Amino acid sequence: MKIGVLGTGIVGSVIADKLVSLGHDVMMGGREAHNEKGQAWASKHPQNAHYGTFAQAATFGELLFACVLGTKTLEALEMAGDANLNGKTLIDLGNELDFSTGKPHIFASWDNCLAERIQNRFPKTNVVKSLNTMNCYVMVNPSLVQGEHAVFMSGNNLEAKTQTRNLLKSFGWTDHMIVDLGGIETARGVEMLMGLWVSLWGVIGNEPFNVGIFRKA
Ligand SMILES: NC(=O)c1ccc[n+]([C@@H]2O[C@H](COP(=O)([O-])OP(=O)(O)OC[C@H]3O[C@@H](n4cnc5c(N)ncnc54)[C@H](OP(=O)(O)O)[C@@H]3O)[C@@H](O)[C@H]2O)c1
């Protein structure tokens, strides 16, 4: 499948590496036509990896990942352009955080949900919020964490969620680990989980960890 990965940071690079390893044709996107990190990434995989602007990567992809600085995701999507996003599944794994003061500030709240804002601004795009609740190495390799931990999915379009589920399964997630929470408004809670994640990170550090949902035996 042709997939556009918007974002040249560590998350974009880890997701794009995984997609290429699974045989997808991937274009990573950034703000500028020349981007050292994006071009270095593409040169690692000469067969099926490319670099372009956000607009070029959005045009290229039949399905898109948004792996952009959370507070700038909407700006990046404006650069990608409505026409290039319309009708496509967009998996948003961003978190709106600010670490600039040394102490993390989390912008997500019941009244401020990035995924919902993306869906409202781009109503013809099928936004699915997923994967934002763990570090990027766990996203593409859930076996780094023991047990049946969870990955959440929120979105309005069932076909987009089926596409997302299939991709997650190709990353190693099982149906039991994938928790479909419902419509895009359920991303509010998932984005607010960052408050817990930051505290857990303070306790556990950089070792892979994740949250899980445990049901009646
Ligand atoms: N690190 C993790 O393990 C982890 C886990 C869960 C979720 N996340 C989320 O994943 C997302 C990506 O994280 P990251 O650390 O890989 O990268 P990042 O540094 O947060 O973002 C890098 C991307 O943001 C773009 N960007 C920066 N400023 C911009 C602006 N003013 N306008 C438009 N685009 C702008 C950059 O564009 P250029 O390419 O042009 O520089 C680049 O493509 C974030 O939302 C983060 O919260 C991260």
Ligand as a Chemical Component Dictionary entry (heavy atoms), coordinates in Angstrom:
data_LIG
# 
_chem_comp.id                   LIG 
_chem_comp.type                 NON-POLYMER 
_chem_comp.pdbx_formal_charge   0 
_chem_comp.three_letter_code    LIG 
# 
loop_
_chem_comp_atom.comp_id 
_chem_comp_atom.atom_id 
_chem_comp_atom.alt_atom_id 
_chem_comp_atom.type_symbol 
_chem_comp_atom.charge 
_chem_comp_atom.model_Cartn_x 
_chem_comp_atom.model_Cartn_y 
_chem_comp_atom.model_Cartn_z 
_chem_comp_atom.pdbx_ordinal 
LIG N1  N1  N 0  8.209  10.093 21.114 1  
LIG C1  C1  C 0  7.304  9.147  21.278 2  
LIG O1  O1  O 0  7.635  7.969  21.519 3  
LIG C2  C2  C 0  5.841  9.496  21.131 4  
LIG C3  C3  C 0  4.877  8.619  21.624 5  
LIG C4  C4  C 0  3.517  8.917  21.431 6  
LIG C5  C5  C 0  3.163  10.047 20.733 7  
LIG N2  N2  N 1  4.126  10.898 20.265 8  
LIG C6  C6  C 0  3.716  12.069 19.475 9  
LIG O2  O2  O 0  4.169  11.877 18.135 10 
LIG C7  C7  C 0  4.332  13.136 17.498 11 
LIG C8  C8  C 0  5.689  13.188 16.822 12 
LIG O3  O3  O 0  6.711  13.178 17.786 13 
LIG P1  P1  P 0  8.269  13.257 17.365 14 
LIG O4  O4  O 0  9.033  13.346 18.631 15 
LIG O5  O5  O -1 8.591  12.198 16.384 16 
LIG O6  O6  O 0  8.410  14.562 16.508 17 
LIG P2  P2  P 0  8.222  16.110 16.853 18 
LIG O7  O7  O 0  9.553  16.716 17.063 19 
LIG O8  O8  O 0  7.187  16.277 17.898 20 
LIG O9  O9  O 0  7.623  16.612 15.442 21 
LIG C9  C9  C 0  8.387  16.579 14.295 22 
LIG C10 C10 C 0  7.569  17.004 13.099 23 
LIG O10 O10 O 0  6.785  18.171 13.400 24 
LIG C11 C11 C 0  6.944  19.107 12.330 25 
LIG N3  N3  N 0  6.803  20.486 12.808 26 
LIG C12 C12 C 0  7.537  21.107 13.769 27 
LIG N4  N4  N 0  7.154  22.415 13.868 28 
LIG C13 C13 C 0  6.180  22.604 12.945 29 
LIG C14 C14 C 0  5.409  23.726 12.554 30 
LIG N5  N5  N 0  5.571  24.929 13.120 31 
LIG N6  N6  N 0  4.488  23.574 11.580 32 
LIG C15 C15 C 0  4.322  22.355 10.975 33 
LIG N7  N7  N 0  5.037  21.246 11.295 34 
LIG C16 C16 C 0  5.950  21.375 12.267 35 
LIG C17 C17 C 0  8.351  18.879 11.836 36 
LIG O11 O11 O 0  8.457  19.361 10.522 37 
LIG P3  P3  P 0  9.862  19.317 9.720  38 
LIG O12 O12 O 0  9.980  17.913 9.254  39 
LIG O13 O13 O 0  9.662  20.281 8.618  40 
LIG O14 O14 O 0  10.927 19.721 10.685 41 
LIG C18 C18 C 0  8.485  17.351 11.928 42 
LIG O15 O15 O 0  8.018  16.731 10.766 43 
LIG C19 C19 C 0  4.153  14.184 18.602 44 
LIG O16 O16 O 0  2.855  14.704 18.524 45 
LIG C20 C20 C 0  4.337  13.392 19.887 46 
LIG O17 O17 O 0  3.622  13.960 20.969 47 
LIG C21 C21 C 0  5.437  10.658 20.483 48 
# 
loop_
_chem_comp_bond.comp_id 
_chem_comp_bond.atom_id_1 
_chem_comp_bond.atom_id_2 
_chem_comp_bond.value_order 
_chem_comp_bond.pdbx_ordinal 
LIG N1  C1  SING 1  
LIG C1  O1  DOUB 2  
LIG C1  C2  SING 3  
LIG C2  C3  SING 4  
LIG C2  C21 DOUB 5  
LIG C3  C4  DOUB 6  
LIG C4  C5  SING 7  
LIG C5  N2  DOUB 8  
LIG N2  C6  SING 9  
LIG N2  C21 SING 10 
LIG C6  O2  SING 11 
LIG C6  C20 SING 12 
LIG O2  C7  SING 13 
LIG C7  C8  SING 14 
LIG C7  C19 SING 15 
LIG C8  O3  SING 16 
LIG O3  P1  SING 17 
LIG P1  O4  DOUB 18 
LIG P1  O5  SING 19 
LIG P1  O6  SING 20 
LIG O6  P2  SING 21 
LIG P2  O7  DOUB 22 
LIG P2  O8  SING 23 
LIG P2  O9  SING 24 
LIG O9  C9  SING 25 
LIG C9  C10 SING 26 
LIG C10 O10 SING 27 
LIG C10 C18 SING 28 
LIG O10 C11 SING 29 
LIG C11 N3  SING 30 
LIG C11 C17 SING 31 
LIG N3  C12 SING 32 
LIG N3  C16 SING 33 
LIG C12 N4  DOUB 34 
LIG N4  C13 SING 35 
LIG C13 C14 SING 36 
LIG C13 C16 DOUB 37 
LIG C14 N5  SING 38 
LIG C14 N6  DOUB 39 
LIG N6  C15 SING 40 
LIG C15 N7  DOUB 41 
LIG N7  C16 SING 42 
LIG C17 O11 SING 43 
LIG C17 C18 SING 44 
LIG O11 P3  SING 45 
LIG P3  O12 DOUB 46 
LIG P3  O13 SING 47 
LIG P3  O14 SING 48 
LIG C18 O15 SING 49 
LIG C19 O16 SING 50 
LIG C19 C20 SING 51 
LIG C20 O17 SING 52 
# 
